[in-house]
Amino acid sequence: MTKSRSAFAVIISLAICTLAPANHVRAQTPKDKPMIEVQATVKSKTEGAIVLEVLVKNSGAVPAYLVTDPHRIDSSKGPYFDTDGADQSTLVCSFQLYPADPFHPFNDGRTVHLLRIEPGASHVEVVQLSWPMKTTEPPFGNAPGTREVPARSVKRIEVRIAVLPMSAPLTDLVMRKRVPHDAFTGMERIETGSGLKSLYEIQEIVRSNAVSFDQP
């Protein structure tokens, strides 16, 4: 009976760890891995517009790099917008790296900056959404071009921010990038434990809480 209960307890423990959100399972995160938390809050709403405040906090013991300041293919600035592939009622606002443009591989002008965030430090992004809204490029769909996002179809917003674990090769790359040439495309490659990898390949995406809001 004792062995049976013990086995049952282990199964429950594993199930709880599996179901818990990845950015909240502190006990499973190694000490040398970044622990980044993202909290999104609606700060204000007006007719046809929403201001979203995004708080990013490094609650771990090691520094990390955040993707910030995206410049899109059409030369506009700001985070990338798309609806979630599994839930079209969720609007995704992302600060992350994407693969090369499959439609215009030789004319891809998108870039981001990398911001180092120390243990215990926080960073705030302010995002303004206005309606009518269109998706951005990136992310890239099956065909070139953006599409409209009907305001009435959106029920919530989720923010996704890319985190790059700090390493000596990455820090060296960042230090060699000087203003005004300090932007990144994500295709830059650095040495990792398993060989050369692009920044796009080593990024880790952290998701915020899903923020519900009234329709504009």
Secondary structure, 3 states (H helix, E strand, C coil): CHHHHHHHHHHHHHHHHHHCCHHHCHHHCCCCCCCEEEEEEEEEEECCEEEEEEEEEECCCCCEEEEEEEECCCCCECCEEEECCCCCCEEEEEECCCCCCCCCCCCCCCEEEEEEECCCCEEEEEEEEECCEECCCCCCCCCCCCCEECHHHCCEEEEEEEEEECCHHHHHHHHHCCCCCCCECCCCEEEECCEEEEHHHHCEEEECCCEECCCC
